[in-house]
Amino acid sequence: HPLGGTVDFRCVRSPGLISAVTLPTGGTSDFAPEMLHQAAKGERYNCFVRADTRIPFMAMPDGVSALLSLEAATKNNLTTQIYNVGSFSPSAGDLKERVKKAFPSAVIDFKPDLKRQAILETWPADVDDSRARKDWGWKPEYNFERAFEEYLVPAVSKFYRGR
């Protein structure tokens, strides 16, 4: 048998992934990209969570990088099969401030949806990715500021300028 009777199973648990090239589809963590897209379009956004809601996020290129780097890791260095990876954990209020920095005329209000808010309150405010960092050298390229400055805002702005 070519696999020697075993399967080399490896798994990454990602936080909320924010892509600059796909539109948000209403997921529970989509308040971050929805806020950005509505601001870029010049439309008001009623955020469905409280301003103090905090969950972990990651820029999509880091999500792809995490998968590829775990796949390339030497099996002998791995201490588990499932790894958390993380990047930044802003509150919804932090996101609003960052979006308004890029789009000063954006109108963003907080109008929590009690059902969605309750779901998010069961999520961790951050993830511990220390094992991934130790075992296979995981390190995100994009922190909160860099994700917006170099990846999200330029691409989302360009998308709406072309429409």
N, C-alpha and C positions, 0 to 999 in steps of 0.2 A: 504494500500500500504506500503511495507516494508521500502521505502525510505521517507515516509511522503510527497510525492509529489515533492521533491526537489532532485537535484543531487549535491553531494559534488564534484565539479570540481576544480582541482588543476593542475597547469601547471608550468613547469620549462623551461626557455629559457636558453639553454646552449651556451657557446662560442664554438669555434672550439675544438672538442674533439680529443685528441691524444691517440691512443691505442698502446700498445706495442705488441699486439697479432694479430692485423689485418693489412693487407697491405693497403697502401693508394690507392685510386681508381680514383684519378684525380680531386677531388673536389676543389673548389675555395680556401679553407683553407689548402689544402693538401701540400702546399709548405713546411710546417714544418716537417711532417712525411716523405715526399719524401726526403728531405735533409738528415735526419737521416738514412733512409734505404739505400740510395745510398752510403753514407759514410761508413756504416757498410759493404756493399758489396765491397767496394773499387772501386766504379765507380764514375766518374765525374758527377756533378749535375749542370745543368743550371737552376737556380731558376727563376721562371716565374714572379717574382715581384721585385720591387726596394728594395735595402737594407734598406731604411727608412720606408718601409711599416710595420705598426703596427696594429695588431688585437688581440683580446682576445683569449686565449686558456685555456684548462683545461685537466689534465690527466684523462683518462677514469674512473679509480676507483672513482675519485671525482664526475664525472658525475652520476655514479650509486648511490653513497652516497647521492647526492643532491635529487634524486628522492625518495629514501627510507626515508630520513629524513623529506622531505615535506609530504610524505604520512603519516608518524607517528605523525606529528605535531598536536597539539590540535587545533581544528577548531576555537575556541574562540580567539586564539592568532593571527589568520591570518587576515590581513587588506586588502588583495586582493586575487585574484585567480591565478594570473600569476606573477611569480617571475623570475628575472634575477639572475643568479649565475655566479660567476667569480673566477678566480684564478691568472693568470699571463698574461701580455701583452707585450711580447718582440717584438722588430723589427726583420725583417728578418736578418738584420746584427747581432743582438744579438744572434739569433738562429745559424747563421753560426759560430760565435765565440764559442758558447757552444758545437756545434757538433765537431768543430775542436779540442776542449779540449779533447774530448773523442776519436776522430779519427784524430790524427795530420796530417796524410798524405792525408786527404780528400781534394778534389779539388772541390770548390764550386764557381760558377760564377753567376752573376746577369744578366739575359737577359730577361727583362720584356716583357711579352705578353700584348700588349696594351689593349686588350679586358678584360682580367682577371684583370689587374691592375685597370682598370676603375671601375670594379665591386667592388673590394676591397676598393677603395677610397670612396665608399658610405657607408662602414661599420664603426661602431664606433671603436676608438682606444682602448677603454676599456668599461666595463659595470659597472653600479652602482647596486651593490647587497646589498646595505645597508638595504633595507627593509627585505630581506631574513635573513640577519644576526640578525636583531632586532626581527622579528616576530617568527622565529623558530630556531634561533641559528646556521644558516649556517656558516660554516668555512671550507675551503678546507684543506685537509691534505698535498697536494703537491703544493709548490711554484715552481717557475721556476727551481731553482737549484735542489731541491729535486726530482722533476719530472724526470729530466734527470739522476741524480746520482743514485737514488734508484729504479726507475721504468723503464724508457725508454731505457737507454743505456744498462743495464744488460740484459734485455729481448730481445732486438733487436740483440745484440751481440751474445747471445746464439742461437737465431734463425738461424743466418747465419753461425755460427760455425758448426751447425749440418747438413749443406747442402753440 
